[in-house]
Structure formats: C-alpha cells, structure tokens
C-alpha cells in the first residue's frame, strides 16, 4: 500500500502523524511511504530522518494525496485538504465530526473511508485518544495558571499561593484521563483542587490515590454551580465518545463567576462543554466574555509537538500497520476496536453517536463495507 503523510496545516499545529520508527515498520513490510517535505519539522524530525528509514520525500501535499491509498494525519482535514481526497482512499486521523458537520458532509461526498482516532474503543477505553488527553489535561492546568496572571488578563493569582496567602481554587469537570491529569498537576502546584464527575468509580480512584488532597464531588447541576462560582480556574474535560460534548456550564453560571477567572475547555474539539465556549487557536488562545477569560484551543497538544507526536504514534502505529497490511476489512476483523473508529464509509455514517450528533441515519459497518 502507498501511505501518505502530509504536513499539518491547521493553525499552529506542529505535530506529524508518523515518526521515522513508523516509516521503518511500514517499509519493512513492503509498503511505500510518502512524506511531504517539512512535515516533521515542527516536531523536530528532519526529512533526512524519514528518508533514512525508506520514506520518499515529496514536495507538496497534492503529491501525497494524488498517490497515496491511505492518508495518515493528526488533525481533521482542512477545506483545501478535503478537496484533494479521491474516491476509495482511507483516512486515519482525529476527526471530531460531531463538532464539524460541514467536514463530515465534505468527506462523505469524496467517497472515502474515514477512521477516527478518538472513537477507536476497547471496552470503555479510548486508546488513541488517551495519550493526547493526558497531555491536554496537563497543559490545561499550565495554560490556566498562565492566564490567571494579571498581565494576561486574569485575576492575578498564583495557583499555589504563598505563605500566608490562600492558593487558587481549581475546579475540574470530569474525572477521566484529561481531568485526572489536570487535577494532579494542579495539586502538584499546591492549588485547592475539586474534581466533579457522575462516575463514582472515577472519583473513588482519585480519592484512593491522593488521600483527600483532591476533593471529589458527585456532579450535578447544583453542586457544579456552587463550586464554579468561587473558582479561580475551571477546567472542562467532559467526553461522550463520538458525540457532541454536553453543555454543563451555562452562561448564567459564567456570569456569576469571579472577574478575571479562567475557563479552559478541553472538550472544545467535540463542541465544548461550556455554553460560552468558541474554538480558539494557539495564535489567539483566549477571549473574554462576562469578564471571564476563555481558553478553548482545539488542538492543545499541538503546542508540545515533539512530545505529542511520539506519544500519539506509539498508540496509532499498530493500527496504521494493520490497515496497510490488510486493508479496512481485514484490519477491523483482526482488531475489533477499529470497528468503532470507522466513522464514514462513503456517504454512510457508521458510528451511532456520530450519526446522532449529525442528525443523520446510522448504517451498520458490515453493510457499509459490503458496498465498497
């Protein structure tokens, strides 16, 4: 199979979908790998490192899309990339189609098979989302601490306080991978940390691990409202696999928050979990609404691309190799978790939560694959 790796073009996105290790794995199995010139530079991976492992370096994205049978990416295709897809290709990337209905429509018209990292699922675990959730959670606290500085428009609070002065109160909504990582970093910075979740098991795990240093509360509307009103930093990490994130923090709650408080919406790539959220970029990461700073960058791990690229490809490589070796049908037979990852087969939406979020009919994967 010819596997193509274009350079990412989303604003301030510096990750790349494949490392030289991945190139070597694919080439040794008889596949051809095309890497766009400069694709790895943002992650400090040189073209020479790719070519040393057998990749062909091609001058531009159009060359990659024209020749490749499978496209490996990091973020959802941008409009200029959608235009370059052709019938029968496979796309393997983060898609977040529930948040980007126009993208879903554009890809469906291209007749491709679109497999989303974020919906590949083993029981309740999302193995390809997990490494980026870990990074995004840690960075959420880091970003929140930075934007609490007065020079950045925040309340002028040091997250951990200082002798004789109270630390900041950090409220984390969601106790999954992103939320627990955000909470642990905030705890390490000596903030007062509260985690809300409606899954008692997740809360019990945090309480057992950190012995009360992180306060755990069952999430409901009243408790959420009470906790955010006096918070200095609120981090939203709510996730429903494949579906749009629920809007847990209402505009009225935001209006009642402290002036100069900071909201970090890690769920923004699934539409966001705050009513006042709109997607931002690393170039312009924050805006103020109701005197509260909002950080809602849609590709948070893209700010640390070297770490993120290697963490991501450690998780995705086995599936990329399987897709190259056996094609979509063979790969999903050998790795049943990939069945959840297939979002689109041509115009058919194959993931139930994605279909519901897009208000489209759901087509079983076996039926959709039989038609190609």
Number of C-alpha atoms within 10 A of each C-alpha: 18 17 26 29 28 27 24 25 16 16 15 16 23 25 31 31 27 27 21 20 15 21 27 18 17 25 18 12 13 12 18 18 27 26 29 24 20 21 26 28 16 21 22 15 18 15 20 14 15 25 17 12 19 20 25 18 20 18 13 15 21 16 17 25 24 12 15 21 20 26 23 21 22 27 23 23 22 13 12 11 16 16 14 15 24 18 14 15 18 25 24 24 22 22 27 26 25 24 21 16 15 13 19 22 13 16 26 19 15 19 20 21 26 26 24 26 29 20 29 25 19 13 7 7 14 20 18 25 22 19 22 23 24 20 21 28 29 23 22 32 27 16 17 25 23 19 27 24 16 13 10 13 20 23 20 17 20 19 26 19 16 10 7 6 9 14 19 23 23 28 28 30 29 24 26 21 23 30 28 25 22 33 31 20 18 29 20 12 18 18 23 21 26 22 28 24 21 14 14 15 11 19 23 12 14 22 16 11 11 12 10 11 17 22 17 22 19 13 18 12 10 8 12 20 19 11 19 25 16 16 20 27 32 27 28 29 27 27 18 12 22 26 22 26 22 16 17 19 21 14 15 12 17 22 15 15 21 18 16 25 27 30 30 29 27 28 28 27 25 23 24 28 26 26 16 21 22 18 18 18 17 17 9 12 17 23 15 16 14 16 18 25 25 27 29 28 24 25 24 28 25 27 18 17 21 19 15 24 26 19 17 24 21 16 16 21 20 14 21 22 20 17 22 23 16 14 16 18 15 13 20 20 12 12 15 13 20 22 22 23 26 23 29 29 26 22 18 22 25 27 23 18 19 26 21 16 16 20 11 12 14 18 18 14 20 11 12 18 17 9 9 11
